[in-house]
Amino acid sequence: IIAVHLYGQCADIESLEKIAAGIPIVEDTAQAFGAKFIKGKYSGRFAGTVGAFGTFSFFPTKNLGALGDGGAISSTNADFLAKAKSIASHGQRKKYEHHVLGLNSRLDPIQAAALAVKLKFLPEALSAKALISEQYLAAFQPLKQVVVPETASFSNHTYHQFTLTIPSEKRDGFAEYMREEGISTMVYYPIPLHKQKAYAHFEPRTSLAISEKLSRSVISIPVHEALAPNDILAIKDAITKYFS
Ligand SMILES: Cc1ncc(COP(=O)(O)O)c(C=O)c1O
């Protein structure tokens, strides 16, 4: 089972465990580097450290972004880690001894060096994102057509994304308006997983009405730690004007 820690907060791993019946849970932590469980049996633990594996992305837009592509895997199981390490290096256990088919999926040294420096600034970056998000929440909560992000009771929120839910018939117009205002927006994600061609052979096992509805009504706004106070003000004003 792959649990996705979406948008910057922890997925409900404890509830998943209850229905998992022992099936290992892999935590996709691409969007939640630095997020923590704050309640329940994993209280105090970081996202990506409680499942069979945690997987991380260091794509430049992520909470901890490299200069290009990069990623990591965490596990408390040394055998899993040895296997993952081998797969990431062409299936080798020793140089030029290939035990399984692998990939070239090593973190290159330039990315590792950049990440080692940026890691030191992660707490500051996450605090800056939290402050921006607080301002957004205060500004957008009163807007009737806008649903602001909720933080789960068992997690903190690192705001990898600040995602609004708005009426689906307004989304395209709102995105266009924001473009004209010089403010970027993104839709994560316009096509839900079960509607992707790659997974077409699974259909029509399930109707995922909530995913389908959200894919038509979510829109993410800038929440980068480098936003200047004037940028934040402009974003708040533009959105408030549109929905007032
Ligand atoms: C939830 C989630 N999982 C996985 C990935 C893939 O990460 P990468 O492109 O670094 O492999 C991303 C990146 O966008 C993501 O957001």
The ligand as a Gaussian input file, in Angstrom:
#p B3LYP/6-31G(d) Opt

LIG

0 1
 C        3.491000      12.728000      -4.205000
 C        4.634000      12.559000      -5.166000
 N        5.163000      11.346000      -5.336000
 C        6.201000      11.125000      -6.170000
 C        6.758000      12.171000      -6.881000
 C        7.877000      11.867000      -7.814000
 O        9.075000      12.455000      -7.406000
 P       10.327000      12.414000      -8.405000
 O        9.898000      13.120000      -9.651000
 O       11.436000      13.118000      -7.691000
 O       10.611000      10.964000      -8.653000
 C        6.256000      13.458000      -6.737000
 C        6.836000      14.561000      -7.504000
 O        6.232000      15.386000      -8.069000
 C        5.162000      13.665000      -5.855000
 O        4.646000      14.879000      -5.672000

